[in-house]
Amino acid sequence: MNDVLVCGRFELKLDQPLIMGIVNVTPDSFSDGGQHDTLDTAIAHARQLIAEGAHILDIGGESTRPGAPSVSVQDEANRVLPLIEALRDADIPLSVDTYKPQVMKAALDAGADMLNDICGFVSEAALQVAAADKRCGLCVMHMLGEPQTMQAAEPQYRDVVGDVKDFLLEQSRRLAAAGVTRERIVLDPGLGFGKTTQHNYTLLARMQAIGALGYPVLIGLSRKSMIGAVTGKPVEQRVAGSVAGALAAAARGAAILRVHDVAQTADALAVWRMVESFSENKA
């Protein structure tokens, strides 16, 4: 795996898991919809996440929860671009969670450092935007179906780990063929995106198979239904379960953890790293 992730203005060391803080500028996200949907509240939330220890911010202007309706390019751009511009001086990489090529291009022009595409840059237009910028980081995610329908029927796989791995490998090869260097690419198995609870935990448990492709792996399970399925807790009470999932991902080699609860995740990682350091010293 690469030791460094090239991410726009930044080169991020990958010697320990990085925390990506979620900033949803939407009225209907599954966990925090409407809480930060004005520019002032979104800026305040983003700066709070930075203070709590976030290494990257992931800005989203469209909910991708199961069944979520799509929004127009203009509406999404109106939500995310002012926030990117407002946070340019925050000295932290800014990722934009979008699958729309037009929003990708506008976000990069506004100063974004990374593109996080839930569709994995499948569209030729998205791939071309990604390849045209020579330094932006790229998160390639797997999704079965689309947000509106991905959980409408029971998702089916021949072999969930193999199928997801094959897709991510193919998309990373397409990006490479378009001129994208491997130091810019992160892979995300897409927990919760067209997958059952069993699929999600199988992917998490066997995450090393994705890491074996040679790229950093990003895991996003924060407050998702896979946590609720185990704990029986509603979204607002899934912090502890989410932190446990993040630690399980870190123990399996995750390079980036995409989370809502930055402070709690940072504390848990600090303790986990301390334990690991003593284990390594005794070895």
C-alpha positions as CSV (number, residue, x, y, z in Angstrom):
1,M,0.0,0.0,0.0
2,N,1.1,3.6,-0.6
3,D,2.7,5.4,2.3
4,V,1.2,8.7,1.2
5,L,-2.1,9.8,-0.2
6,V,-1.9,12.7,-2.7
7,C,-4.9,14.8,-1.9
8,G,-5.0,18.1,-3.7
9,R,-3.0,20.6,-1.7
10,F,-1.9,17.9,0.8
11,E,0.1,14.7,1.0
12,L,-1.3,12.6,3.8
13,K,0.8,10.1,5.7
14,L,-0.9,6.7,6.0
15,D,1.1,5.3,8.9
16,Q,-2.0,5.5,11.1
17,P,-5.7,5.6,10.4
18,L,-7.0,9.0,9.4
19,I,-10.4,10.3,10.5
20,M,-12.7,11.8,7.8
21,G,-15.4,13.9,9.5
22,I,-18.8,14.0,7.8
23,V,-20.3,17.4,7.0
24,N,-23.8,17.0,5.6
25,V,-25.3,20.2,4.1
26,T,-28.6,18.5,3.5
27,P,-32.1,18.6,4.9
28,D,-32.6,14.8,4.8
29,S,-29.5,12.8,5.5
30,F,-30.3,9.7,7.6
31,S,-28.3,10.7,10.7
32,D,-28.0,14.5,10.9
33,G,-30.3,15.8,8.1
34,G,-31.2,19.4,8.6
35,Q,-28.8,20.0,11.5
36,H,-26.2,21.7,9.4
37,D,-28.1,22.8,6.3
38,T,-27.3,26.5,6.5
39,L,-23.9,27.8,5.7
40,D,-23.2,29.2,9.1
41,T,-24.2,26.0,11.0
42,A,-22.2,23.9,8.5
43,I,-19.1,26.0,8.9
44,A,-19.4,25.8,12.7
45,H,-19.9,22.1,12.6
46,A,-16.9,21.6,10.3
47,R,-14.6,23.7,12.5
48,Q,-15.8,21.7,15.5
49,L,-14.9,18.4,13.8
50,I,-11.4,19.9,13.0
51,A,-11.0,20.8,16.7
52,E,-12.0,17.3,17.7
53,G,-9.3,15.7,15.5
54,A,-10.6,15.2,12.0
55,H,-7.8,14.8,9.4
56,I,-10.2,15.3,6.4
57,L,-13.6,16.8,5.9
58,D,-16.1,15.1,3.6
59,I,-18.8,17.6,2.4
60,G,-22.1,16.3,1.0
61,G,-24.9,18.2,-0.5
62,E,-27.2,15.3,-1.4
63,S,-28.4,12.5,0.9
64,T,-27.5,9.0,-0.4
65,R,-29.5,7.1,2.3
66,P,-31.6,4.3,0.9
67,G,-34.6,5.7,-0.9
68,A,-33.3,9.2,-0.9
69,P,-34.6,11.4,-3.8
70,S,-32.0,12.9,-6.1
71,V,-31.4,16.7,-6.2
72,S,-30.5,18.9,-9.1
73,V,-26.9,19.8,-10.0
74,Q,-27.6,23.4,-9.2
75,D,-29.1,22.7,-5.8
76,E,-26.2,20.4,-4.8
77,A,-23.7,22.9,-6.0
78,N,-25.4,25.7,-4.1
79,R,-25.1,23.7,-0.9
80,V,-21.5,22.6,-1.2
81,L,-19.5,25.3,-3.1
82,P,-19.9,28.1,-0.5
83,L,-18.8,25.7,2.2
84,I,-15.7,24.7,0.3
85,E,-14.8,28.3,-0.3
86,A,-15.4,29.2,3.4
87,L,-13.2,26.3,4.6
88,R,-10.3,26.8,2.2
89,D,-8.3,28.5,5.0
90,A,-8.8,25.7,7.5
91,D,-5.6,23.9,6.6
92,I,-7.4,20.5,6.1
93,P,-8.2,18.5,3.0
94,L,-11.7,19.0,1.7
95,S,-13.4,16.0,0.2
96,V,-16.7,16.3,-1.7
97,D,-19.2,13.5,-1.6
98,T,-20.8,13.6,-5.1
99,Y,-21.4,11.4,-8.1
100,K,-22.3,14.3,-10.5
101,P,-19.5,15.3,-12.9
102,Q,-20.6,18.9,-13.0
103,V,-20.5,19.2,-9.2
104,M,-17.1,17.4,-9.1
105,K,-15.7,20.0,-11.6
106,A,-17.2,23.0,-9.8
107,A,-16.0,21.6,-6.4
108,L,-12.4,21.2,-7.7
109,D,-12.5,24.7,-9.2
110,A,-13.7,26.0,-5.8
111,G,-10.8,24.4,-4.0
112,A,-11.8,20.8,-3.1
113,D,-8.9,18.4,-2.6
114,M,-10.7,15.1,-3.0
115,L,-13.7,13.5,-4.8
116,N,-15.7,10.8,-3.1
117,D,-17.9,9.1,-5.7
118,I,-20.4,6.6,-4.4
119,C,-20.7,5.3,-8.0
120,G,-17.0,4.7,-8.3
121,F,-16.3,6.9,-11.3
122,V,-18.2,4.5,-13.5
123,S,-19.5,7.3,-15.8
124,E,-17.1,8.4,-18.5
125,A,-17.8,12.1,-17.6
126,A,-16.9,11.5,-13.9
127,L,-13.7,9.6,-14.9
128,Q,-12.6,12.4,-17.2
129,V,-13.1,15.1,-14.4
130,A,-11.1,12.9,-12.0
131,A,-8.3,12.4,-14.5
132,A,-8.1,16.1,-15.6
133,D,-7.1,17.3,-12.2
134,K,-3.6,15.8,-11.6
135,R,-3.5,16.0,-7.8
136,C,-7.0,15.5,-6.3
137,G,-7.6,12.4,-4.2
138,L,-10.2,10.0,-5.5
139,C,-12.3,7.6,-3.4
140,V,-13.7,4.8,-5.5
141,M,-16.7,3.2,-3.8
142,H,-18.8,0.2,-4.7
143,M,-22.5,0.4,-4.8
144,L,-25.1,-2.1,-6.1
145,G,-27.9,-0.2,-7.8
146,E,-28.6,3.4,-6.9
147,P,-29.7,5.2,-3.7
148,Q,-33.3,5.2,-4.7
149,T,-33.5,1.5,-5.2
150,M,-30.4,-0.2,-3.7
151,Q,-32.2,-1.7,-0.7
152,A,-35.7,-2.1,-2.3
153,A,-35.0,-5.8,-2.9
154,E,-32.7,-8.2,-1.1
155,P,-29.2,-7.5,-2.7
156,Q,-27.7,-10.5,-4.3
157,Y,-24.1,-11.4,-4.9
158,R,-22.2,-14.4,-6.2
159,D,-19.5,-13.7,-3.6
160,V,-19.8,-10.3,-2.0
161,V,-16.1,-9.9,-1.2
162,G,-15.0,-11.2,-4.6
163,D,-17.6,-9.1,-6.5
164,V,-16.8,-5.9,-4.7
165,K,-13.0,-6.6,-5.1
166,D,-13.4,-7.2,-8.8
167,F,-15.4,-3.9,-9.3
168,L,-12.9,-1.8,-7.3
169,L,-9.9,-3.4,-9.2
170,E,-11.6,-2.7,-12.6
171,Q,-12.3,0.9,-11.7
172,S,-8.8,1.5,-10.4
173,R,-7.5,0.2,-13.6
174,R,-9.8,2.5,-15.6
175,L,-8.5,5.4,-13.7
176,A,-4.9,4.4,-14.2
177,A,-5.5,4.0,-17.9
178,A,-6.8,7.6,-17.9
179,G,-3.6,8.8,-16.3
180,V,-4.4,8.8,-12.6
181,T,-1.5,7.8,-10.4
182,R,-2.1,5.2,-7.8
183,E,-1.0,7.6,-5.0
184,R,-4.3,9.5,-5.5
185,I,-6.7,6.5,-5.2
186,V,-8.5,5.2,-2.1
187,L,-11.0,2.2,-2.3
188,D,-14.2,1.9,-0.3
189,P,-16.2,-1.3,-0.3
190,G,-19.4,0.7,0.3
191,L,-20.9,-0.7,3.4
192,G,-24.6,-0.1,3.4
193,F,-24.9,0.6,-0.3
194,G,-26.8,-2.3,-1.8
195,K,-25.8,-4.8,0.9
196,T,-27.5,-6.8,3.6
197,T,-26.3,-6.8,7.2
198,Q,-24.5,-10.1,6.5
199,H,-22.8,-8.6,3.4
200,N,-21.7,-5.6,5.4
201,Y,-20.1,-7.6,8.2
202,T,-18.6,-10.1,5.8
203,L,-16.9,-7.2,4.0
204,L,-15.7,-5.7,7.2
205,A,-14.4,-9.0,8.6
206,R,-12.5,-9.7,5.4
207,M,-11.4,-6.2,4.6
208,Q,-7.8,-7.3,4.1
209,A,-9.0,-8.8,0.8
210,I,-9.7,-5.3,-0.5
211,G,-6.5,-4.0,1.0
212,A,-4.6,-6.7,-0.9
213,L,-5.3,-4.8,-4.1
214,G,-2.6,-2.4,-2.9
215,Y,-4.6,0.7,-2.3
216,P,-5.6,2.4,0.9
217,V,-9.1,1.4,2.1
218,L,-11.7,3.8,3.4
219,I,-14.5,2.5,5.6
220,G,-17.7,4.3,6.3
221,L,-20.1,2.6,8.7
222,S,-20.9,5.4,11.1
223,R,-24.4,5.1,12.6
224,K,-25.6,2.9,9.7
225,S,-28.3,0.3,9.8
226,M,-25.6,-2.4,10.1
227,I,-24.9,-1.0,13.6
228,G,-28.6,-0.8,14.5
229,A,-29.1,-4.4,13.4
230,V,-26.6,-5.6,16.0
231,T,-27.3,-3.1,18.8
232,G,-31.0,-2.6,18.3
233,K,-30.4,1.2,18.8
234,P,-31.9,4.0,16.7
235,V,-29.6,6.3,14.7
236,E,-29.0,8.8,17.4
237,Q,-27.8,6.1,19.9
238,R,-25.3,4.3,17.6
239,V,-22.2,6.1,18.6
240,A,-20.7,3.4,20.7
241,G,-21.4,0.7,18.1
242,S,-20.0,2.9,15.4
243,V,-16.8,3.5,17.3
244,A,-16.5,-0.3,17.8
245,G,-16.9,-0.8,14.1
246,A,-14.3,1.8,13.4
247,L,-11.8,0.1,15.6
248,A,-12.5,-3.2,13.9
249,A,-11.8,-1.6,10.6
250,A,-8.6,0.0,11.9
251,A,-7.4,-3.4,13.2
252,R,-7.9,-4.8,9.7
253,G,-5.9,-2.1,8.1
254,A,-8.3,0.7,7.2
255,A,-6.5,3.8,6.2
256,I,-9.4,6.3,6.5
257,L,-12.4,6.1,8.8
258,R,-15.4,8.2,7.7
259,V,-17.4,9.1,10.8
260,H,-19.9,11.4,12.3
261,D,-18.5,11.2,15.8
262,V,-14.9,12.5,15.5
263,A,-14.0,13.1,19.1
264,Q,-15.1,9.7,20.3
265,T,-13.4,7.9,17.4
266,A,-10.2,9.9,18.0
267,D,-10.2,8.9,21.7
268,A,-10.8,5.2,20.8
269,L,-8.0,5.2,18.2
270,A,-5.6,6.8,20.7
271,V,-6.2,4.0,23.2
272,W,-6.0,1.4,20.5
273,R,-2.7,2.7,19.2
274,M,-1.3,2.8,22.7
275,V,-2.1,-0.9,23.2
276,E,-0.6,-1.7,19.8
277,S,2.6,0.2,20.6
278,F,3.2,-1.9,23.7
279,S,2.4,-5.1,21.8
280,E,5.0,-4.2,19.2
281,N,7.6,-3.3,21.8
282,K,7.2,-6.6,23.6
283,A,7.4,-8.5,20.3
